[in-house]
Amino acid sequence: MTAEDDRRGEVEPKQDYRSLPPVVRLDETVASVESDVPPDPAAGRNVDQHRALRDD
């Protein structure tokens, strides 16, 4: 198989990715996103037992 044979099966890209997209105005962007409360890092863990067993 030659390089020319490999090129025949390629699919041409539908968009040109060599340039940047058009500029988006600031008022068209999302100002904020509602988020959930972060989970408790010590949830389901016995902190006192962990502290007692540490070998640090």
Secondary structure, DSSP 4 states (H G I P E B T S, - for coil): --HHHHHHTPPPPSS-TTSPPPPPPGGGS------PPPPPTTTTS-HHHHHHH---
